[in-house]
Amino acid sequence: MSGTYVGMPAFPPPTHPAFPRAARDAVHDTTLRENLRHATHTIRDKRAKAVAELADWQQLREAGKRIKDHTLRHLDQYLVQLEESVTAAGGTVHWAADADEANRIVADLIKATGETEVVKVKSMATQEIGLNEALAAEGIRAYETDLAELIVQLGDDRPSHILVPAIHRNRGEIRDIFLERMGSWGRPAPDGLTDTPADLAEAARLHLREKFLRAKVGVSGANFMVADTGTLVVFESEGNGRMCLTLPETLISVVGIEKVIPTWQDLEVFLQTLPRSSTAERMNPYTSMWTGPADGDGPQDFHLVLLDNGRTDALADEVGRQALRCIRCSACLNVCPVYERAGGHAYGSVYPGPIGAILTPQLRGTTSEIEASLPYASSLCGACYEVCPVAIDIPEVLVHLREKVAGQGGPGHRLEKAAMKAAGWAMDHPRIMAAGERAAARTRALHPKRPPGATAWTDSRDLPAFPEKPFRDWWKKNRS
């Protein structure tokens, strides 16, 4: 596999390789592929059964789509309403245009408490802005408390899945990480730790318990924000989120502006679709909701950081904006044949898989090679659209973004344009076209399998062989 596909322009080398090069390395990792295949097939089979239990699944899917589209069309109004509701409930709202501003706000809020460590609920938004690294630069240590995120953090690794960040790790690898690294982050793993799920979970529970009881500041994201009440909602399966959201004295939530929904009633739809589409559960074990601080109950100081970081740019794109409907269920990853073989790290983003291939280029732009390559990280099979609980037409957006990337130009596109222009001219002149077909058929034994200038095609595809005679000659002989 070469560094680019047909249609991809050339860019200066980025810090992370373009998707084709990163995927080439990933597909040769047999352990990674085995881990991914087992996990994704297990999750998607369970999801299919959970979804099949609802006779009105398609209606719920359409309702979720309409709620999200309506909210995005009136996003300015609902964000102002959300700010008013959170403020009225005793919280404080901060607006962050980009990652740097969001990180600065959070760091300042933590330093104002005098604390040097925080516990975190699993949050895609804080990963997107690199919050942990920004806090470390300020002398603040952030502890991930989600089991999979803990594995990633202890292993100096990166998440590779939206729902299961450590999906690329097997139990033996996790045990080794716990034994080698837990001691440097707090309570060490028990001696003789085995790789059974119960033992690994117990080691994580003991390790995290002291952090929950000690931490004075918690950091979270949110799955949804309800504009008319100022309520934030977190879905989770382990209970670590509940500990982070209730035990600290100060709670700081960093949430993308697209996570707002208008009313409490709208939440009913997503309470049904998100658990079934992500963890294949009828209802997730822990659904935490909070509306500002309450005297003597939970955090006494609540801050909401509303994050833009490219979202208004995506909103301006009439085709691409549907990516902002995403509720981070990860169903599209589990059915994607490309993700299953390449894994999440190849995408060079906190958002991997099909949704990452359309969301990342819109949030970060397509001026570097990695972002420009992501819309091509798909076979356009459409499986992602079929399982999306808010009906995001990912293939449509992929093609739309490919058109944008092509419009930026580059050597590959100039060659492609020249080839298409020559082909168009030949097709406008039937006699020349026929002569060319006959010449190509007569000389087919001499054709190289990898013609010069066509490696972007032949590195990942077979070049079709010319027939013994052109179709038009066969037709004249057999049908005239």
ROBASE-636286 format. One record per residue (C-alpha): x, y, z; residue in one letter; residue number from 1. Coordinates in pm, 1 decimal. Example, Ala and Ser with C-alpha at 12.3 -4.5 7.8 and 13.67 -1.06 7.14 Angstrom:
ROBASE-636286
       east      north         up   rest    nr
     1230.0     -450.0      780.0      a     1
     1367.0     -106.0      714.0      s     2
END
This chain:
ROBASE-636286
       east      north         up   rest    nr
        0.0        0.0        0.0      m     1
      140.4      337.6      -94.7      s     2
      127.7      661.3       96.3      g     3
     -172.3      795.7      -95.8      t     4
     -480.4      671.0     -274.2      y     5
     -607.7      786.1     -610.2      v     6
     -750.7     1133.5     -566.8      g     7
     -544.7     1228.6     -261.8      m     8
     -319.9     1536.1     -293.1      p     9
       37.2     1564.1     -169.2      a    10
      101.1     1752.2      156.1      f    11
      411.1     1811.7      368.0      p    12
      479.0     1520.4      608.3      p    13
      274.4     1560.9      931.7      p    14
      365.8     1436.8     1279.1      t    15
      127.3     1142.9     1228.9      h    16
      140.0      950.7      898.6      p    17
     -151.0      965.2      659.1      a    18
     -409.8      692.7      704.0      f    19
     -285.2      461.0      425.3      p    20
       65.6      439.7      572.6      r    21
      -58.4      402.2      930.6      a    22
     -311.4      138.0      823.9      a    23
      -43.5      -55.6      634.8      r    24
      153.3     -100.0      956.0      d    25
     -157.9     -186.2     1157.3      a    26
     -284.4     -462.0      928.4      v    27
       44.1     -649.0      969.3      h    28
       -2.5     -663.8     1348.2      d    29
     -170.8    -1002.7     1384.4      t    30
     -238.3     -962.8     1758.3      t    31
     -408.5     -628.1     1698.6      l    32
     -626.1     -770.2     1422.9      r    33
     -725.9    -1069.4     1634.5      e    34
     -818.9     -845.4     1928.6      n    35
    -1020.4     -611.5     1705.2      l    36
    -1199.8     -887.8     1519.3      r    37
    -1309.2    -1062.4     1837.5      h    38
    -1421.7     -743.7     2012.1      a    39
    -1604.9     -574.5     1724.5      t    40
    -1790.5     -889.1     1621.0      h    41
    -1897.2     -956.7     1978.7      t    42
    -2024.9     -602.9     2033.3      i    43
    -2209.3     -573.0     1703.3      r    44
    -2381.0     -911.3     1741.4      d    45
    -2507.8     -814.4     2087.2      k    46
    -2617.8     -474.3     1958.1      r    47
    -2816.4     -628.0     1674.9      a    48
    -3012.4     -840.4     1924.1      k    49
    -3077.8     -546.0     2157.0      a    50
    -3200.7     -325.6     1871.8      v    51
    -3422.6     -601.3     1731.6      a    52
    -3621.7     -600.8     2057.3      e    53
    -3771.8     -261.6     1971.6      l    54
    -4043.3     -267.5     1707.7      a    55
    -4021.1      111.5     1673.7      d    56
    -3641.2      134.1     1637.2      w    57
    -3660.8      307.6     1299.2      q    58
    -3906.6      562.1     1435.9      q    59
    -3675.6      629.7     1731.9      l    60
    -3386.7      667.3     1490.2      r    61
    -3579.3      921.1     1284.7      e    62
    -3686.4     1105.5     1600.2      a    63
    -3325.5     1132.9     1716.3      g    64
    -3223.1     1264.8     1376.7      k    65
    -3496.8     1528.7     1377.5      r    66
    -3422.0     1643.2     1732.6      i    67
    -3055.6     1685.9     1649.4      k    68
    -3119.9     1860.9     1317.8      d    69
    -3367.9     2100.1     1477.6      h    70
    -3120.8     2180.2     1755.2      t    71
    -2835.0     2243.5     1512.1      l    72
    -3051.6     2480.1     1306.5      r    73
    -3125.6     2682.8     1621.3      h    74
    -2804.1     2612.4     1809.9      l    75
    -2742.2     2975.5     1903.8      d    76
    -3079.1     3000.4     2076.3      q    77
    -3047.0     2675.2     2269.0      y    78
    -2693.8     2751.1     2386.6      l    79
    -2806.8     3085.8     2527.9      v    80
    -3101.2     2911.7     2695.1      q    81
    -2864.9     2648.5     2836.2      l    82
    -2635.8     2915.1     2981.0      e    83
    -2930.4     3088.5     3144.7      e    84
    -3059.9     2760.6     3291.9      s    85
    -2719.4     2650.1     3426.8      v    86
    -2657.5     2993.3     3576.2      t    87
    -3001.6     3000.0     3737.3      a    88
    -2927.1     2660.9     3893.6      a    89
    -2609.0     2796.4     4054.5      g    90
    -2348.9     2687.0     3800.9      g    91
    -2099.5     2896.4     3606.7      t    92
    -2070.7     2879.7     3227.0      v    93
    -1748.1     2944.4     3035.9      h    94
    -1714.0     2968.5     2655.8      w    95
    -1405.1     2825.3     2484.1      a    96
    -1339.6     2899.1     2117.6      a    97
    -1061.5     2640.6     2085.5      d    98
     -855.9     2381.9     2271.7      a    99
     -605.1     2630.2     2412.3      d   100
     -875.9     2846.2     2564.2      e   101
    -1058.1     2546.8     2711.4      a   102
     -739.5     2408.2     2864.9      n   103
     -651.9     2746.8     3010.8      r   104
     -997.6     2784.3     3167.2      i   105
     -986.7     2438.9     3326.7      v   106
     -631.2     2480.2     3454.9      a   107
     -714.9     2817.8     3610.4      d   108
    -1025.4     2678.4     3778.9      l   109
     -826.9     2389.5     3930.0      i   110
     -541.4     2614.5     4045.6      k   111
     -796.0     2842.2     4212.8      a   112
     -890.1     2550.7     4439.9      t   113
     -527.2     2496.0     4540.2      g   114
     -541.1     2131.1     4426.8      e   115
     -279.7     1953.9     4214.1      t   116
     -473.0     1645.0     4109.2      e   117
     -813.9     1565.9     3960.7      v   118
    -1019.3     1255.1     3888.9      v   119
    -1177.5     1227.9     3545.8      k   120
    -1484.9     1072.4     3395.2      v   121
    -1423.7      928.1     3047.3      k   122
    -1454.4     1223.6     2809.0      s   123
    -1392.4     1245.1     2434.4      m   124
    -1392.6     1626.0     2446.0      a   125
    -1107.5     1644.0     2698.4      t   126
     -909.8     1396.2     2489.0      q   127
     -978.8     1605.8     2179.5      e   128
     -823.1     1914.9     2339.0      i   129
     -536.4     1729.4     2507.8      g   130
     -645.7     1835.8     2855.6      l   131
     -437.1     1581.9     3049.1      n   132
     -117.9     1699.8     2882.6      e   133
     -210.2     2065.7     2931.4      a   134
     -277.1     2008.4     3301.6      l   135
       49.9     1818.1     3342.6      a   136
      232.9     2121.3     3204.8      a   137
       70.3     2323.5     3484.5      e   138
      175.9     2075.4     3752.5      g   139
     -166.9     1912.4     3780.9      i   140
     -205.2     1536.1     3752.3      r   141
     -524.0     1400.3     3597.7      a   142
     -629.4     1045.0     3684.7      y   143
     -849.3      856.2     3438.8      e   144
    -1103.9      643.4     3624.9      t   145
    -1281.0      457.3     3343.8      d   146
    -1127.6      107.7     3335.6      l   147
    -1034.8      120.0     2967.7      a   148
     -903.9      476.2     2995.8      e   149
     -701.2      370.5     3299.9      l   150
     -542.2       92.5     3092.9      i   151
     -457.2      341.5     2819.2      v   152
     -314.1      593.8     3064.7      q   153
     -101.7      341.3     3255.5      l   154
       30.1      200.0     2929.3      g   155
      133.8      540.4     2787.7      d   156
     -102.5      450.0     2505.5      d   157
     -372.2      620.4     2301.4      r   158
     -743.0      532.4     2283.7      p   159
     -839.6      331.4     1977.5      s   160
    -1218.6      309.4     2012.4      h   161
    -1491.6      550.2     2120.4      i   162
    -1667.7      312.8     2359.2      l   163
    -1382.6       74.0     2447.3      v   164
    -1060.2      279.0     2430.9      p   165
     -840.8      -24.6     2509.7      a   166
    -1010.2     -255.4     2257.8      i   167
     -669.7     -322.1     2100.0      h   168
     -540.3     -481.2     2422.9      r   169
     -601.7     -838.7     2537.4      n   170
     -621.2     -957.5     2897.7      r   171
     -260.0    -1069.3     2915.1      g   172
     -137.2     -730.8     2798.4      e   173
     -361.1     -554.8     3052.7      i   174
     -229.6     -768.7     3337.7      r   175
      129.0     -685.5     3241.9      d   176
       48.3     -311.7     3228.5      i   177
     -111.7     -324.5     3572.7      f   178
      182.3     -510.6     3725.4      l   179
      442.6     -281.6     3570.2      e   180
      280.5       59.6     3596.6      r   181
       15.0       80.1     3869.0      m   182
      270.1      136.7     4144.3      g   183
      403.0      454.5     3982.6      s   184
       49.0      601.1     3966.9      w   185
      -72.4      500.2     4312.8      g   186
     -163.1      171.0     4477.8      r   187
       28.2     -112.0     4305.2      p   188
     -138.2     -418.5     4156.8      a   189
     -171.5     -720.5     4389.5      p   190
      105.9     -978.7     4377.7      d   191
       19.1    -1277.7     4164.2      g   192
     -238.5    -1085.6     3960.8      l   193
     -399.8    -1310.4     3698.6      t   194
     -557.3    -1208.3     3368.2      d   195
     -912.1    -1308.0     3464.3      t   196
    -1160.9    -1020.8     3420.6      p   197
    -1265.9    -1033.9     3788.0      a   198
     -907.2    -1004.0     3913.0      d   199
     -823.4     -721.1     3672.7      l   200
    -1139.1     -530.9     3769.5      a   201
    -1064.4     -575.8     4140.4      e   202
     -708.2     -447.8     4094.5      a   203
     -844.8     -138.7     3918.6      a   204
    -1111.0      -89.9     4186.5      r   205
     -856.4      -95.9     4470.1      l   206
     -622.4      133.6     4277.0      h   207
     -893.3      390.9     4205.9      l   208
    -1073.6      383.7     4539.8      r   209
     -810.3      592.5     4716.7      e   210
     -821.2      850.2     4438.3      k   211
    -1199.4      882.9     4456.7      f   212
    -1187.9      938.4     4831.7      l   213
     -898.5     1186.0     4815.0      r   214
     -975.2     1403.3     4512.1      a   215
    -1132.7     1745.0     4565.5      k   216
    -1182.2     1823.7     4194.9      v   217
    -1358.3     1617.9     3929.7      g   218
    -1352.0     1669.3     3551.8      v   219
    -1615.9     1527.3     3319.9      s   220
    -1773.7     1558.0     2983.2      g   221
    -2142.6     1495.7     2913.9      a   222
    -2346.9     1291.0     2671.3      n   223
    -2627.2     1548.3     2667.1      f   224
    -2710.5     1894.9     2801.6      m   225
    -3078.4     1985.8     2841.4      v   226
    -3132.4     2350.9     2749.7      a   227
    -3460.6     2415.2     2930.1      d   228
    -3343.8     2281.2     3268.9      t   229
    -2964.5     2321.9     3257.1      g   230
    -2924.6     1949.5     3329.3      t   231
    -2615.4     1755.9     3224.1      l   232
    -2628.6     1381.1     3163.4      v   233
    -2355.8     1114.8     3169.2      v   234
    -2414.8      754.4     3061.7      f   235
    -2170.0      492.3     3193.2      e   236
    -2145.1      127.0     3289.6      s   237
    -1893.2      103.2     3573.6      e   238
    -1989.9      351.3     3844.5      g   239
    -1660.6      539.7     3827.0      n   240
    -1843.4      833.7     3673.8      g   241
    -2090.8      843.8     3961.0      r   242
    -1796.6      861.4     4205.5      m   243
    -1632.0     1147.4     4012.9      c   244
    -1957.4     1338.5     3981.1      l   245
    -2062.6     1318.9     4345.8      t   246
    -1755.6     1298.2     4573.9      l   247
    -1538.0     1600.2     4470.5      p   248
    -1607.0     1947.1     4603.1      e   249
    -1563.3     2106.3     4259.0      t   250
    -1690.6     1965.4     3929.1      l   251
    -1575.4     2097.1     3590.1      i   252
    -1750.5     1966.8     3277.1      s   253
    -1603.3     2022.9     2930.7      v   254
    -1869.1     1963.7     2664.8      v   255
    -1892.8     2024.5     2291.4      g   256
    -2160.6     2274.7     2197.4      i   257
    -2336.7     2018.0     1976.5      e   258
    -2432.3     1805.6     2280.4      k   259
    -2722.4     2034.6     2374.5      v   260
    -3082.5     1917.5     2325.6      i   261
    -3389.7     2139.9     2374.2      p   262
    -3604.7     1967.1     2635.9      t   263
    -3615.6     1699.1     2900.8      w   264
    -3869.7     1510.3     2688.5      q   265
    -3617.9     1489.5     2401.2      d   266
    -3386.4     1297.5     2631.8      l   267
    -3635.0     1009.3     2633.2      e   268
    -3541.8      916.4     2276.1      v   269
    -3168.6      895.7     2346.5      f   270
    -3218.7      707.8     2672.9      l   271
    -3351.1      427.3     2451.0      q   272
    -3117.4      446.9     2153.6      t   273
    -2775.4      521.4     2301.2      l   274
    -2743.2      224.6     2543.9      p   275
    -2870.1      -28.4     2289.1      r   276
    -2650.9      107.3     2011.6      s   277
    -2332.3      133.7     2218.9      s   278
    -2316.5     -128.6     2495.2      t   279
    -2609.1     -339.7     2364.8      a   280
    -2796.2     -284.1     2690.6      e   281
    -3163.2     -197.5     2732.2      r   282
    -3051.8       63.1     2982.5      m   283
    -2700.3      154.4     3091.2      n   284
    -2624.3       71.3     3457.1      p   285
    -2547.2      431.5     3558.8      y   286
    -2722.7      739.5     3423.7      t   287
    -2607.2     1044.2     3621.3      s   288
    -2790.1     1375.1     3589.8      m   289
    -2715.7     1699.8     3769.6      w   290
    -2859.8     2050.0     3754.2      t   291
    -2612.3     2286.1     3917.8      g   292
    -2481.3     2235.6     4274.2      p   293
    -2703.4     2147.4     4570.7      a   294
    -2633.4     2238.8     4932.8      d   295
    -2478.2     1946.3     5114.9      g   296
    -2522.0     1706.5     4823.1      d   297
    -2240.9     1648.6     4574.8      g   298
    -2002.2     1915.4     4442.1      p   299
    -2063.9     2261.6     4581.6      q   300
    -1904.6     2439.9     4286.7      d   301
    -2000.5     2352.8     3927.5      f   302
    -1843.8     2491.2     3609.2      h   303
    -1951.3     2415.7     3252.5      l   304
    -1699.7     2482.1     2973.9      v   305
    -1877.1     2497.2     2635.8      l   306
    -1632.2     2394.0     2365.1      l   307
    -1640.7     2505.8     2001.9      d   308
    -1302.1     2394.5     1859.7      n   309
    -1415.2     2379.5     1496.6      g   310
    -1778.5     2290.8     1551.5      r   311
    -1919.9     2616.7     1413.8      t   312
    -1709.5     2563.6     1100.7      d   313
    -1866.0     2219.8     1060.6      a   314
    -2210.1     2368.2     1124.2      l   315
    -2165.5     2599.8      826.8      a   316
    -2134.5     2300.7      590.8      d   317
    -2487.3     2198.3      489.7      e   318
    -2381.0     1843.3      401.4      v   319
    -2108.1     1788.3      657.7      g   320
    -2295.7     1929.8      956.4      r   321
    -2486.8     1604.7     1004.5      q   322
    -2169.9     1468.4     1167.1      a   323
    -2258.3     1690.8     1464.5      l   324
    -2562.8     1469.0     1528.3      r   325
    -2324.9     1199.9     1655.9      c   326
    -2404.2     1071.1     2006.0      i   327
    -2074.2      875.8     2031.2      r   328
    -2228.1      528.9     2041.2      c   329
    -1946.1      373.3     1830.8      s   330
    -2182.0      142.3     1638.8      a   331
    -2026.9      255.6     1310.0      c   332
    -1681.3      140.9     1423.0      l   333
    -1800.8     -208.5     1505.7      n   334
    -1941.7     -275.3     1156.8      v   335
    -1671.1     -100.3      953.5      c   336
    -1444.7     -342.9      760.4      p   337
    -1171.4      -78.2      744.9      v   338
    -1170.1       -7.2     1118.7      y   339
    -1179.9     -378.7     1199.6      e   340
     -852.2     -431.7     1015.4      r   341
     -670.3     -105.2     1079.1      a   342
     -777.7      -19.4     1434.9      g   343
     -824.8      325.2     1582.8      g   344
     -465.8      448.7     1603.3      h   345
     -433.7      463.5     1224.3      a   346
     -683.4      752.1     1214.7      y   347
     -450.0      986.0     1404.5      g   348
     -740.7     1130.3     1600.8      s   349
     -936.1     1076.4     1920.0      v   350
    -1232.4     1006.3     1688.8      y   351
    -1154.2      687.1     1492.1      p   352
    -1357.8      484.0     1248.3      g   353
    -1621.5      611.0     1006.2      p   354
    -1740.6      896.0     1228.7      i   355
    -1380.7     1007.3     1279.6      g   356
    -1323.8     1002.1      904.7      a   357
    -1589.7     1272.6      864.1      i   358
    -1571.8     1455.8     1198.1      l   359
    -1196.4     1507.8     1234.1      t   360
    -1144.3     1673.5      891.0      p   361
    -1428.1     1914.3      970.0      q   362
    -1301.2     2003.5     1318.1      l   363
     -935.3     2033.7     1218.5      r   364
     -954.6     2118.1      847.2      g   365
     -793.0     1928.6      560.0      t   366
     -470.1     2122.9      516.1      t   367
     -245.4     1845.6      652.2      s   368
     -195.1     1500.7      506.6      e   369
     -359.9     1302.1      785.3      i   370
     -688.0     1498.3      777.8      e   371
     -694.7     1500.0      396.6      a   372
     -650.3     1121.5      392.1      s   373
     -932.5     1038.0      634.3      l   374
    -1226.6     1079.9      390.5      p   375
    -1059.0      808.0      182.2      y   376
    -1042.2      563.9      476.8      a   377
    -1360.8      389.3      367.4      s   378
    -1493.3      140.5      116.2      s   379
    -1825.9      333.2      105.0      l   380
    -2009.5        8.7      183.3      c   381
    -2274.2      198.1      382.1      g   382
    -2281.5      -32.0      686.2      a   383
    -2207.3      266.9      911.0      c   384
    -2517.5      451.5      792.3      y   385
    -2737.1      145.6      847.0      e   386
    -2647.1      119.2     1217.4      v   387
    -2624.4      489.2     1307.9      c   388
    -2895.4      565.4     1568.0      p   389
    -2928.2      924.9     1443.0      v   390
    -2910.1      834.1     1071.5      a   391
    -2589.2     1017.4      979.4      i   392
    -2529.6      943.7      611.3      d   393
    -2155.8      890.9      655.7      i   394
    -2092.2      774.7      295.2      p   395
    -2255.6     1094.4      165.1      e   396
    -2032.6     1309.8      384.8      v   397
    -1723.4     1108.2      289.9      l   398
    -1783.6     1171.6      -79.7      v   399
    -1855.5     1538.4       -3.9      h   400
    -1526.8     1574.5      184.8      l   401
    -1335.4     1393.6      -89.4      r   402
    -1464.6     1655.9     -329.1      e   403
    -1333.5     1925.9      -95.9      k   404
     -992.8     1761.5      -71.8      v   405
     -978.8     1722.6     -449.5      a   406
    -1056.9     2091.3     -486.8      g   407
     -738.8     2174.3     -297.0      q   408
     -536.7     2041.2     -589.0      g   409
     -200.4     1867.7     -579.3      g   410
        7.7     1664.4     -828.9      p   411
     -223.5     1362.9     -811.4      g   412
     -529.3     1568.1     -897.5      h   413
     -358.1     1750.1    -1184.1      r   414
     -263.7     1416.1    -1340.3      l   415
     -612.6     1283.0    -1283.3      e   416
     -769.4     1592.0    -1443.5      k   417
     -541.9     1558.7    -1746.2      a   418
     -630.9     1190.5    -1782.6      a   419
    -1005.0     1262.8    -1757.9      m   420
     -975.0     1543.1    -2013.4      k   421
     -794.7     1311.3    -2257.4      a   422
    -1050.8     1036.0    -2202.3      a   423
    -1335.6     1280.0    -2257.1      g   424
    -1184.1     1397.2    -2585.0      w   425
    -1139.8     1038.2    -2706.1      a   426
    -1498.8      949.2    -2617.6      m   427
    -1620.1     1247.2    -2819.0      d   428
    -1446.5     1097.5    -3127.5      h   429
    -1583.0      742.2    -3177.2      p   430
    -1340.8      644.3    -3454.5      r   431
    -1038.5      738.6    -3246.5      i   432
    -1189.5      560.3    -2946.6      m   433
    -1246.7      243.1    -3150.7      a   434
     -894.3      250.9    -3292.4      a   435
     -749.6      289.9    -2945.1      g   436
     -953.6       -5.4    -2814.4      e   437
     -836.1     -230.5    -3097.5      r   438
     -474.3     -128.0    -3048.5      a   439
     -497.0     -193.3    -2674.3      a   440
     -652.4     -537.4    -2732.7      a   441
     -386.9     -643.4    -2986.5      r   442
      -98.6     -537.6    -2760.3      t   443
     -245.7     -664.3    -2431.6      r   444
       27.0     -925.9    -2383.7      a   445
      278.9     -643.1    -2362.6      l   446
       92.2     -439.7    -2099.5      h   447
      274.7     -413.2    -1764.1      p   448
       82.8     -512.9    -1453.3      k   449
      198.2     -193.6    -1281.2      r   450
      204.2       83.7    -1543.5      p   451
      418.7      388.1    -1461.3      p   452
      216.2      660.5    -1291.7      g   453
      -59.6      421.3    -1179.6      a   454
       91.5      289.7     -857.0      t   455
     -168.7      473.1     -645.8      a   456
     -422.0      242.1     -809.2      w   457
     -225.0      -81.8     -851.3      t   458
      -79.9      -82.6     -498.0      d   459
     -423.3     -158.3     -358.6      s   460
     -620.4     -284.7     -661.7      r   461
     -578.9     -522.7     -956.0      d   462
     -556.9     -350.1    -1293.9      l   463
     -832.7     -492.7    -1518.1      p   464
     -699.8     -693.4    -1811.7      a   465
     -797.3     -590.8    -2165.7      f   466
    -1018.8     -844.6    -2350.9      p   467
     -902.1    -1023.0    -2666.6      e   468
    -1128.4     -801.4    -2875.4      k   469
    -1321.4     -480.5    -2804.3      p   470
    -1690.2     -513.1    -2717.5      f   471
    -1795.9     -312.6    -3023.8      r   472
    -1621.2     -566.7    -3253.5      d   473
    -1786.4     -858.0    -3069.8      w   474
    -2124.9     -687.5    -3106.2      w   475
    -2085.9     -631.9    -3480.5      k   476
    -1995.9     -997.3    -3530.7      k   477
    -2267.7    -1148.0    -3311.0      n   478
    -2556.0     -899.0    -3313.3      r   479
    -2545.3     -710.4    -3641.7      s   480
END
